Amino acid sequence: MHVYYRDKTAPLLDPVLFRLSMSMSLQSVVKHFLTEGDKFILSWFSPLQDQGGYAIAVNYGWFINCTRHRNEAKYFPQDPL
């Protein structure tokens, strides 16, 4: 069995990969805030009645969108590669 020891002068993490992972993590946080930010703001500043109406409207819009895309996939199937 081989035992490998890390060089004490080498950095623990590769700087290029660390910078890439930090950049991607920041992008995912920004994306999450952009997609879910309206819910965060609504929950902080609105009463429960407004939150319920908003939730129903969002879910109804999602349902219409899914139904429309399901019909498109049914009538316009994509060719397999």
Backbone as a ProteinNet text record, in pm:
[ID]
protein_1_A
[PRIMARY]
MHVYYRDKTAPLLDPVLFRLSMSMSLQSVVKHFLTEGDKFILSWFSPLQDQGGYAIAVNYGWFINCTRHRNEAKYFPQDPL
[TERTIARY]
85	0	90.1	52.4	130.3	65.9	147.1	100.2	155.1	65.5	107.3	92.8	195.7	194.8	187.8	113.9	99.6	224.1	268.4	381.8	338.4	415.7	378.2	377.8	447	449.5	339.1	277.5	171.6	42.7	-38	-166.2	-260.7	-343.7	-437.5	-541	-586.6	-682.9	-619.7	-656.3	-608.9	-675.5	-598.3	-659.3	-755.2	-724.3	-811.9	-945.2	-940.7	-1064.8	-1143.4	-1074	-1142.2	-1214.5	-1149.4	-1212.2	-1333.2	-1320.1	-1432	-1549.2	-1520.5	-1629.2	-1695.9	-1620.1	-1679.5	-1766.7	-1719.9	-1797.4	-1929.3	-1924.4	-2046.9	-2141.4	-2085.3	-2170.1	-2239.9	-2167.6	-2228.5	-2337.2	-2312.2	-2413.4	-2538.5	-2522.8	-2641.2	-2719.8	-2651.5	-2721.2	-2798.3	-2735.2	-2803	-2922.9	-2905.9	-3017.2	-3132.4	-3098.6	-3203.8	-3278.6	-3206.5	-3274.8	-3359.3	-3311.1	-3388.7	-3514.3	-3507.1	-3624.5	-3720	-3668.8	-3753.1	-3761.3	-3697.9	-3692.1	-3827.2	-3917.9	-4050.5	-4122.4	-4101.6	-4163.3	-4100.9	-3969.8	-3902.8	-3955.6	-3961.6	-4006.2	-4152.8	-4234.8	-4376.3	-4396.8	-4317.4	-4334.1	-4290.4	-4197.6	-4152.2	-4249.2	-4308.6	-4381.8	-4532.5	-4586	-4729.4	-4799.2	-4928	-5006	-5034.2	-5080.6	-5103	-5208	-5308.4	-5412.5	-5352.5	-5262.8	-5199	-5108.1	-5041	-4952.6	-5031.4	-5147.9	-5230.7	-5279.5	-5325.4	-5369	-5255.8	-5138.4	-5022.2	-4984.8	-4987.8	-4953.7	-5049.7	-5178.2	-5276.7	-5250.6	-5222.2	-5196.5	-5071.4	-4966.7	-4842.3	-4864	-4930.5	-4953	-5046.1	-5146	-5235.8	-5160.2	-5073.7	-4991.4	-4898.4	-4842.6	-4756	-4833.9	-4956.5	-5040.6	-5071.9	-5104.5	-5134	-5010.1	-4895.2	-4771.6	-4739	-4753.1	-4724.4	-4821.1	-4947	-5046.4	-5015.3	-4976.3	-4943.4	-4822.1	-4718.5	-4598.1	-4621.7	-4709.6	-4740.8	-4808.3	-4897.4	-4964	-4865.8	-4771.2	-4671.2	-4586.7	-4548	-4466.9	-4546.6	-4677.9	-4762	-4777.1	-4795	-4819.6	-4692.7	-4585.2	-4459.9	-4347.5	-4347.8	-4241	-4106.9	-4003.4	-3868.4	-3809.2	-3733.5	-3669.9	-3554.6	-3544.3	-3428.5	-3301.5	-3193.1	-3065.9	-3009.3
-116.5	0	123.5	220.9	343.7	451.3	525	636.8	763.4	855	980.1	1092.1	1171.1	1285.5	1412.5	1506.7	1636.1	1718.8	1788.2	1879.3	1994.7	2025.9	2130.1	2269.4	2289.8	2422.2	2439.5	2329.4	2338	2386.3	2463.6	2508.2	2389.6	2399.8	2291.9	2274.7	2385.3	2382.6	2446	2393.8	2452.2	2588.9	2696.3	2830	2847.2	2787.9	2802.5	2732.2	2610.9	2538.3	2603.7	2656.6	2725	2849.5	2927.1	3047.2	3009.1	2899.7	2853.2	2809.2	2734.5	2689.1	2805.1	2905.9	3023.2	3101	3112.8	3182.7	3110.5	2978.9	2903.2	2906.7	2905.2	2914.4	3049.3	3155.2	3288.3	3297.7	3240.5	3241.7	3166.7	3055.8	2981	3056.9	3130.2	3211.5	3324.1	3389.8	3497.7	3442.1	3327.8	3266.9	3231.7	3177.7	3142.4	3266.9	3375.1	3497.3	3554.4	3546.5	3600	3517.6	3385.5	3303.5	3296.3	3304.6	3291.5	3421.3	3527.4	3651.9	3715.5	3701.9	3759.7	3694.8	3564.4	3495.9	3541.2	3561.7	3609.6	3747.1	3837.9	3974.5	3974.7	3896.2	3888.8	3834.4	3734.3	3677	3773.7	3860.4	3956.7	4072.2	4122.6	4248.1	4236.5	4118.5	4106.4	4023.8	4053.9	3969.6	3832.5	3740.7	3604.2	3595.5	3682.6	3678.6	3706.9	3804.8	3835.6	3722.1	3660.2	3549.4	3432	3405	3295.6	3321.9	3444.6	3479.5	3472.1	3516.9	3510.6	3365.2	3279	3137.7	3070.3	3102.5	3044.5	3092.9	3221.2	3275.3	3213.8	3198.4	3141	2995.4	2918.7	2777.6	2759.4	2846.6	2838.1	2869.3	2968.7	3000.5	2886.7	2820.6	2706.3	2592.8	2571.6	2465.1	2491.3	2615.3	2650.4	2630.9	2671.9	2658.2	2511.2	2427.8	2284.2	2220	2258.1	2202.6	2241.1	2364.7	2412.1	2338.4	2321.7	2254.1	2105	2045.5	1904.6	1884.9	1976.9	1966.9	1990.1	2081.7	2103.3	1979.2	1914	1793.1	1680.4	1680.7	1575.6	1594.7	1719.6	1744.1	1770	1808.5	1836.5	1756.3	1624.2	1546.9	1574.6	1571.1	1594	1461.8	1466.9	1347.6	1307.1	1178.5	1135.4	1144.5	1167.3	1180.1	1047.6
0	0	0	-82.7	-92.5	-7	62.8	142.8	79.7	44.8	-17.5	83.6	93.6	184.4	103.7	153.4	86.3	113.8	10.6	25.6	115	215.7	312.6	250.6	141	79.2	-24.2	-67.3	-167.6	-102.1	-174.1	-117	-98.8	1.2	31.7	-79.6	-135.4	-245.5	-368.7	-483.4	-608.2	-625.7	-639.5	-646.8	-764.3	-877.9	-995	-969.9	-917.6	-890.1	-777.3	-677.8	-568.8	-619.2	-704.8	-761.6	-846.5	-923.6	-1005	-918	-812.2	-725.6	-653.4	-613.4	-549.1	-647.8	-770.5	-873	-900	-912	-937.9	-818	-698.7	-579.4	-572.6	-602.6	-603	-709.4	-826.3	-931.8	-888.9	-818.9	-775.4	-669.5	-581.6	-481.5	-550.1	-646.9	-720.4	-797.4	-861.8	-935.4	-841.5	-725.2	-629.1	-582.9	-557.6	-516.2	-628.9	-752.8	-864.2	-891.4	-870.8	-898.7	-780.3	-658.5	-540	-459.7	-506.1	-431.3	-407.4	-503.8	-484.2	-366.9	-347.8	-233.9	-102.5	-101.9	19	59.3	-36.2	-7.5	34.1	-34.8	-0.6	140.7	178.1	311.8	421.5	390.7	492.2	511.1	402.1	408.2	390.4	364.1	336.7	443.6	465.8	558.6	495.6	577.1	529.6	419.5	422.6	319	181.4	174.1	45.8	1.1	95.6	61.3	3.6	59.5	8.5	-132.9	-159	-294.1	-394.5	-352.6	-440.8	-469.8	-368.2	-387.1	-484.1	-473	-564.7	-706.7	-723.4	-856.9	-918.7	-841.3	-893.2	-931.7	-845.8	-875.9	-994.3	-1009.1	-1123.4	-1252.2	-1248.7	-1365.5	-1401.4	-1300.3	-1324.3	-1390	-1344.2	-1399.6	-1546.7	-1577.9	-1718.1	-1804.5	-1753.6	-1829.2	-1854.4	-1752.6	-1769.4	-1867.2	-1861.2	-1951.8	-2096	-2115	-2249.7	-2304.2	-2221.2	-2268.9	-2289	-2211.1	-2230.5	-2366.1	-2400.9	-2530.4	-2644.5	-2626.9	-2731.2	-2751	-2642.6	-2653.1	-2718.4	-2696.2	-2753.7	-2904.2	-2949.1	-3090.8	-3170	-3103.5	-3171.5	-3106	-3120.6	-3055.2	-3120.6	-3039.8	-3092	-3137.6	-3245.2	-3297	-3206.5	-3176	-3096.5	-3178.3	-3112.5	-3184.2	-3224.2
[MASK]
+++++++++++++++++++++++++++++++++++++++++++++++++++++++++++++++++++++++++++++++++

